[in-house]
Amino acid sequence: MTNDKVTNEAVMAALSKVQEPELHKDLVTLNMIRDVVIEGDQVRFTVMLTTPACPLRSQIEREARQAVERLPGVSAVEVKLDANVPADGRSRGLLELPIRNAIAVASGKGGVGKSTVAVNLAVILAQTGARVGLLDADIYGPNVPTMMGVEKLPSPRNGKLIPAEAYGVKIMSIGFLVKPEQPLIWRGPMLHSAIRQFLTDVDWGELDYLVVDLPPGTGDAALSLAQSLPLSGGVIVTLPQQVSLDDARRGLEMFRQLDVPIFGVVENMSYLELPDGSQMDIFGSGGGRKLADESGVPYIGAIPMDPAVRAGGDSGKPVTITDPDSKVSEALRQVTMDLAARVSVAAMNQGNFIPINLIG
């Protein structure tokens, strides 16, 4: 029995005063409210987030609940959170791939933990319920299979390669297709062909996010990828020290020249926490933030050093799986959630996002 004092219009009017903190528009204008049900003095509804990794989901849930609780005649409010990831419109590109957002993880040099960051980004996004792929585009040093604990691909199906899968992430790498000791001495055209095949000849299925681990530097692989798959944006991974920053700056400028939006800078191996709780800045400090500030791009966060990260990479069990409560895992989660929010904002601002079906 519906309470005449509480109407659907009143509920929607109350929710129209609740702002989505990242998009700076109200939940009703953004078409984020679903399935409003009023039973007597009880109201329930769903808020459809733009990413399951939304860093402000608790704030949105709380403010939506409070807005409806203030309505006369309402005694109880049930809020369900769901998510539908918008597409940026760029990643469909020439190849018409069912990939909503493609995120490139890059660095100007090797040894900064770029692949570790890419692997854990993908794992964390999958843990939130997103559909995630991980493309190891580091042709010359394909470490992702080892880091994800997978050795081979499933059998092909319908003329397509089937990605391997671990921790809810679909994985493709040249490492599955060559012997471990076999060097790859490829020139530009061969690289371009291989990367294009990783996109067109692999049955990725529908993906909310494709995380791409680029090779270090600014060579042919990055150019080939940008030409084959218009990227939603890129993330630069650096160490705090000056030498790493100089290289990372070149990677950042590469994205700009390729017209790839830059989501921000991540400072890896930022510090080592000692047993007494103090921090040792082994590679210096503040470099990642300095690079971001000087380049006019966001600083996404700092990831501390932890021996468990190396152990996880060697064993094929990422640290966010083996030690999810550690400080390094928490830092990686914060970086991932911040990045996911930026991807959603960029996609919504593009205006080419996939509409959500209205039900009820």
Order of alpha helices (4+ residues) and beta strands (2+ residues): alpha-beta-beta-beta-beta-alpha-beta-beta-alpha-beta-alpha-beta-beta-alpha-beta-alpha-beta-alpha-beta-beta-beta-alpha-beta-alpha-alpha-alpha
